[in-house]
């Protein structure tokens, strides 16, 4: 009995070694290998306030149109799993169009607060893969109206980028800062 089991295991092992990539989980379509899921955009949100510090996944977008996000701010984020969703047709392309714009690619890595917060502030940390490198942009206390009032207006590319991320996030059941007024001119133009 043991000898026959060993023979079967040996046969299975040798078949596994010579089996096609398709049967090893590398799906093919029409003879072409499908590309692996790649990160397109990641935005992490961190807020500091009286209740402490929270960091969450604001939105994380992948090349297969899948999305990850934390639905709400919470002190329990270390134990709370990310939620998942799927972008509608065309939304990945619209997002990619914003990310590949030259003005977005030329943005500096830090946008400091244009005002002094009293008891609360937040950051959005963008990671945009660009070939073998990643562009990182940190935005502190994003507030276009306040920036304009303080004569420190944001570049249009930054507003366009933040609004693209906000537009993606607001499609899912999440707690979200209302940027509809700030993004009014950018949401459809992505």
N, C-alpha and C positions, 0 to 999 in steps of 0.2 A: 504494500500500500504506500509506504513512504517513498519508495523508488518511483512509483508512478506519479506521485505528487511533485517530486523534484523534477521529473521529466516535463510535467505540465508547466511548472514555474519557469523552467529553462526555456521552453518553447515560447511562453508568453513574453519573457524578457527579451528574447532574440527578435520576436515580432515587434515589440515596442521600439527596439533600437533601429529598426529599418522602416518603421511606419512613416507615412508622409507627414509633413508639417501641418497639414490640414487636420489630421486626426490628433495632433498634439496641442490643439487649442489655437493655432494660428489660422484663423478662418480665411478662406480665399473667396473671391468673387470673380468669376469669369477668368480664372487663372492668375489673378493678381492677389497679392497678400493685402489684407486690410491694414491700414495704418493704426498704430496704437493710439489710445486716447492720450491727448496732450493738453497741458494747461494752456489756456488762452489768456486768462485774466484772473488775478486774485486780488481781492480787496479785503483787508482786515480792518475792523473798526475797534478802536480802544477808547473808552471813556473813563474819566476820572471825576469823582464827585464825592459828596458827603458819604455816600454808601460804599465807597471803595473804588477799586479799579476793575473794569471788565474788558476782556478782549473777546471778540467774536468774529466769525466769518461773515462779513457783510455780503459778499457774493464771490463764488469761485466758479469760473466757466471753463468747460473743457471742449475739445474739438469735436466730440460726438454730440454736442448740444446739451449735455448734462450739466446741471448746476447744483452746487452745494451752498448752504447758508444756515446760519442760526436764526430761528424765527424771532427771537426777542432777546433783549439785554437781560442778563441774569447773573447773579453771583454764583450760580451753579453751572456755569459754562464748562468748567473743567470736567464735569461728569455728563453734561448734556451732549448728545450726539448731534451732528449736523443733519439738517433736513435735506432732502434731495428733490430735484425737479427737472423738468425738461423745457428747453427753449422752444418756442414755436418756430415754424419754418421761416427763414429769412432773418431771424433775430441774431443768429450767430454771424451772418454776413454783415448786418448793420453794425454790430459791435466791432467786428474785425475792421470794418471801414474806418471807424473812429480811431482804433488802436494803431492803424498803419499810416495815419495822417502824419505828414512831416512836422507840423506844428506840435502835435502831441509827442512825437519822438524827441523833439528838441526841448521839452519842458525840463526845468531844473529839478533836482531831487528833493527839494524842501520848499514848502510854502508855509511860513510861520503865521501865527495868528495876527490878524490886523487889528485886534482889540485885546484888552486885558480882561480875561474872564473873572467873575466874582467867586463862584463856588463850583464851577463845572467846566470841563473842556473835553474835547474829543478829537481824535485823529482818524484819518483814513489813510491806510498804507497800501499803495498800489504796487503790484508786481506784474510786469508785462514781459513775458519771454520774447526775446529778439535774437533768434539764432542760438548761439552758444552762450549768450549773455542774457541778463534780465535788466530791464529798466525799472528802477524803484523810485516812487514818488510818495512823499509824506505830506499830507495836507492837514494842518492844525486849525481847528475851529472854522471850518468852511462856512462862510457867510458872505455871499456876493454883495448883498445890500450894505452890510456893515463895512465891507472893504471899500466900496465906492464912497460911502459917507466919510470914511477916513482917508480918502484920496490915495488908496492903495489897491485899486481895482485889480482883479485877477486877469491873466491872459485868457482870451476866448477859448484857447485850446484846453485849459484846465477846467473851465466851466463845462465845456463839451464832454470831457472825460468823466468828471464827477456825475454829470447828468446821465451819461450812458450807463454807468454802474447803478445809479438810483433807479433808472427806468427798468433795468433788469430785475432789481430787487423788489420793486413794488408790484411785480406780477405775481409774487408768491405771498402766502399768508404770513406776513412779518410785521413787527413793530418797525416803523420807519419815520424818520424826520421828514416833514412835508417840505419838499423842495419844488413843488409844482410851479410856484411863482418864479423861482430862480431859473428853472429849467424850461420854462414855457417856450422860449425861442430855440431850444436846442434838441428837444426830444424827437421831433419829427425830422430834423435835419441830419441826424446821425449819419 
